[in-house]
Amino acid sequence: MRDSGKHVREYVDGWLGDAGGWVWRWMIF
């Protein structure tokens, strides 16, 4: 369960594509 966050991030990055990094940076500040 510890890696669930990583898996979610990888899934979102794949779904958003190149915009994934920007979205995560904006969400995390």
Chimera marker file (.cmm) of the C-alpha trace (Angstrom):
<marker_set name="trace">
<marker id="1" x="0.000" y="0.000" z="0.000" r="1" g="1" b="0" radius="0.5"/>
<marker id="2" x="3.019" y="2.235" z="0.540" r="1" g="1" b="0" radius="0.5"/>
<marker id="3" x="3.574" y="2.572" z="-3.222" r="1" g="1" b="0" radius="0.5"/>
<marker id="4" x="-0.053" y="3.333" z="-4.079" r="1" g="1" b="0" radius="0.5"/>
<marker id="5" x="0.724" y="7.038" z="-4.489" r="1" g="1" b="0" radius="0.5"/>
<marker id="6" x="3.480" y="6.261" z="-6.969" r="1" g="1" b="0" radius="0.5"/>
<marker id="7" x="1.189" y="4.034" z="-9.007" r="1" g="1" b="0" radius="0.5"/>
<marker id="8" x="-1.487" y="6.715" z="-9.067" r="1" g="1" b="0" radius="0.5"/>
<marker id="9" x="1.036" y="9.285" z="-10.229" r="1" g="1" b="0" radius="0.5"/>
<marker id="10" x="2.307" y="6.986" z="-12.992" r="1" g="1" b="0" radius="0.5"/>
<marker id="11" x="-1.280" y="6.345" z="-14.106" r="1" g="1" b="0" radius="0.5"/>
<marker id="12" x="-2.120" y="10.057" z="-14.156" r="1" g="1" b="0" radius="0.5"/>
<marker id="13" x="1.129" y="10.903" z="-15.954" r="1" g="1" b="0" radius="0.5"/>
<marker id="14" x="0.315" y="8.325" z="-18.621" r="1" g="1" b="0" radius="0.5"/>
<marker id="15" x="-3.266" y="9.579" z="-18.922" r="1" g="1" b="0" radius="0.5"/>
<marker id="16" x="-2.327" y="13.259" z="-19.170" r="1" g="1" b="0" radius="0.5"/>
<marker id="17" x="0.807" y="12.660" z="-21.216" r="1" g="1" b="0" radius="0.5"/>
<marker id="18" x="3.263" y="15.556" z="-21.398" r="1" g="1" b="0" radius="0.5"/>
<marker id="19" x="0.952" y="17.747" z="-19.317" r="1" g="1" b="0" radius="0.5"/>
<marker id="20" x="1.219" y="15.338" z="-16.375" r="1" g="1" b="0" radius="0.5"/>
<marker id="21" x="4.404" y="16.890" z="-14.986" r="1" g="1" b="0" radius="0.5"/>
<marker id="22" x="2.926" y="20.383" z="-15.141" r="1" g="1" b="0" radius="0.5"/>
<marker id="23" x="-0.289" y="19.300" z="-13.431" r="1" g="1" b="0" radius="0.5"/>
<marker id="24" x="1.592" y="17.582" z="-10.589" r="1" g="1" b="0" radius="0.5"/>
<marker id="25" x="3.860" y="20.596" z="-10.143" r="1" g="1" b="0" radius="0.5"/>
<marker id="26" x="0.805" y="22.870" z="-9.968" r="1" g="1" b="0" radius="0.5"/>
<marker id="27" x="-1.027" y="20.610" z="-7.501" r="1" g="1" b="0" radius="0.5"/>
<marker id="28" x="1.967" y="20.077" z="-5.215" r="1" g="1" b="0" radius="0.5"/>
<marker id="29" x="3.190" y="23.676" z="-5.532" r="1" g="1" b="0" radius="0.5"/>
<link id1="1" id2="2" r="1" g="1" b="0" radius="0.2"/>
<link id1="2" id2="3" r="1" g="1" b="0" radius="0.2"/>
<link id1="3" id2="4" r="1" g="1" b="0" radius="0.2"/>
<link id1="4" id2="5" r="1" g="1" b="0" radius="0.2"/>
<link id1="5" id2="6" r="1" g="1" b="0" radius="0.2"/>
<link id1="6" id2="7" r="1" g="1" b="0" radius="0.2"/>
<link id1="7" id2="8" r="1" g="1" b="0" radius="0.2"/>
<link id1="8" id2="9" r="1" g="1" b="0" radius="0.2"/>
<link id1="9" id2="10" r="1" g="1" b="0" radius="0.2"/>
<link id1="10" id2="11" r="1" g="1" b="0" radius="0.2"/>
<link id1="11" id2="12" r="1" g="1" b="0" radius="0.2"/>
<link id1="12" id2="13" r="1" g="1" b="0" radius="0.2"/>
<link id1="13" id2="14" r="1" g="1" b="0" radius="0.2"/>
<link id1="14" id2="15" r="1" g="1" b="0" radius="0.2"/>
<link id1="15" id2="16" r="1" g="1" b="0" radius="0.2"/>
<link id1="16" id2="17" r="1" g="1" b="0" radius="0.2"/>
<link id1="17" id2="18" r="1" g="1" b="0" radius="0.2"/>
<link id1="18" id2="19" r="1" g="1" b="0" radius="0.2"/>
<link id1="19" id2="20" r="1" g="1" b="0" radius="0.2"/>
<link id1="20" id2="21" r="1" g="1" b="0" radius="0.2"/>
<link id1="21" id2="22" r="1" g="1" b="0" radius="0.2"/>
<link id1="22" id2="23" r="1" g="1" b="0" radius="0.2"/>
<link id1="23" id2="24" r="1" g="1" b="0" radius="0.2"/>
<link id1="24" id2="25" r="1" g="1" b="0" radius="0.2"/>
<link id1="25" id2="26" r="1" g="1" b="0" radius="0.2"/>
<link id1="26" id2="27" r="1" g="1" b="0" radius="0.2"/>
<link id1="27" id2="28" r="1" g="1" b="0" radius="0.2"/>
<link id1="28" id2="29" r="1" g="1" b="0" radius="0.2"/>
</marker_set>
